[in-house]
């Protein structure tokens, strides 16, 4: 069964007919083209960001990045350096950046309802001095995503408030949501059990962080 909506919105005029343009200067005038002092403070407290990229072939990737608070370095008011830590080595985001440098970022601070949004262009870089600065436990990142900042603004708290995201009383039990081990067992049939795959993933999370 395919989804056949009553109406498909195909123009800006129709979109704004349904949701009128916001004329408040607090909304339309809050964008900045550089990392202000407040943006720097937010980034310094953030241990987690979400990176969005899109390749020219149409592939879209949304990828998490996380480490100690302030792991992303504000090099100057237009440049942000994000170290590449050990992951699954799929390189979806980096492959996209090679063909389309445009990126979007959302920074989160645990317990804080607002987020910081950044848009710009990125390059995949190697720089000895920066890699040394961004090292952890003696392990330098092999690559750095250097983002040239073009747009910065803080996003309101409505989504987090509705989701009650930081209210631990609403969280499901730790293992109640489907796990990566379950996904792998279903998608890539093997002789391993879900428990054995989970054990491999748990060990990887303990021994391959950096």
N, C-alpha and C positions, 0 to 999 in steps of 0.2 A: 504494500500500500504506500503510495507516494503522498507527500504533504502538498495539498492544493489550497493555499490561503485564499481568503476572500479578496484580498488586495495585496499586490506587491508594490512597495514604494520604490519608484525609479527616478525621482527628481528631488533636488534640494527644495524646490518650492513646495512640493507636497509634504516633504518631511517637516518643514517648518510650519506648514498649515496645521499639522497634527500636534507638534511640539513647538510652540512659538519661540522665537529667538529671545535669548536672555539679554536684556539691555543693561543690567546692573554692572557698573564699573568694577565692582568687587569680583565679578566673574570674568568679564571680558578683558579687564585690564591687569589680571594677576600674572600673566605670562612674563617670564624674563628670558633673556637670551644668553645668560651666563650663570655661573654658580655663585649666588650671593652668600652673605654670611650665614643666613638662616638655612640655606641649602647645605652649606658645609657642615653646620651643626647637626643637621638631620643625618647626613651621610656618615658622619663620625660615630653616630649611635646605632647605625643600621648594620645588623649581621646578615641581612638577607635581601636579595633583589631578584626580580623576574626580568629576563631579557627576551625581547621579541625581535625576530628577524624574518626576512622574506627574500627568497632567491628569485632570480629572473625567470626560472623555470616554473615558478608558481608554488614551490615548496615553502611552507610557513612553519616556523619553529618558535615555541615559547619554552624557555629553559630557566630553571632555578640556578642561582649562584649564592653561595653562603660561606661564611667563615666568622672569625671574631668581629665584633663591632668595629666599623671603620676599615674593613678589609679592602674596600675600594678607595683608592687614593685620589684626592683632589690635587692634581698636579699644578693647575692654575685655574683661573675662573672660567676657562672655556674647555678644559681638558680633564677627563676622568680616566684613571687607569684601573682596570679590573683584572686581577691575576686569574689565570686558568688553573684551577686545582684538579687533582685526579678525579676522573669521572668514568663514564661508560665508554669513552673514546669513539662515540658515534660521529662527533664533530658536526652535527646538523647546523648549529648556529654559525660556526666558522665557515662551513661550506657556503652558507647563504651570504655571509658578509663578503666573501670573495667575489660574488657576482652582483650583490646589491649592498652597498655600505650603510644603508639607512637602518637605524635601530631605535627601539623604544625600551625604556627601563622604568620599573616601578620599584622604589625602595620602601621597605617596611621596617618599622621599629616595634618589637614585641610589646603588646599592651597598649600601643598608641593607635588611636582610631584613624588618623590621617596618613596619607602616603605621599611620597614625593615622586613626581613623574618627570622624566627627562626624555627628550628626543634629540637625535643628532645623527652623525655619521661615524663609522668606526673603521679602524684598520687593525689587522692582526700583527702584533709587533714583538720583536725581541730587542731588549736593551739591557745591557749588563747591570748598569747602575740601578735601574728601576726593578729589575728582577731581584737584585740583592735587597733592596728596600722592602719588597713584597714577599720575601722569603719567610717561611715559618718552620721552626724546628730544624733549621739548616737546609731546608728543601726549597730551592728556588722554583718558581713557576716556569715551565718551559716556554709559555706564551703569555702575552698580555693583550687584552682587548683595550685599545686606546680609543676613547669616544670623544669626538669633537662635538661639544654641546651647542645646540641651536635653540632649544626650548626647555624651560624649567618652570614647573608650577606645582603647588601642593593641591592634592585632591581631597575633596570633602569626605566626611566619615560615614555617610549614609549606608554604603554597602557593608562596612564592618559592623555598624550598629544593627542593621537588619539581620545580618548573619550571626550576630553575637559571637564573633570569631574569637575574641580574647576571654570570653566567659567560660572558664574551665568546666563549670557545672553542666554546660551544654555539649561538651565533647563526648564522642562515642568511646567505648572501651578500646584500649590500645590496639588490640588485634581483631576488632570486629569488622573493620573495613577490609576489602580485598587487598592482598599483599602483592608485591612484585614477584615473590616466589610463586604464588598461585597463578599469576599472569604468565610467567615463563613456562610453568608446567603445562598450561593449557595451550600456549602458542607454539612451544618448541618441544614436542613430545620426546621423552627420553626414559631411561630406566630409573632415573632418580625420583624419589618421592618429593612431595612438597616440603616436608620437614627437612630433607637432605639439602634441597635447594635453598631453603631458608637459612640453614646453618652456614652454607657457603656465603650467602649474602651478608649474614651477621659478621662473619670473620673478615670479609672484605671491608665492611664499614669500620671495623676496629683497626685494621692493619694497613689500609690504603687511603688514608685521609689526605696525606701530603706526599 
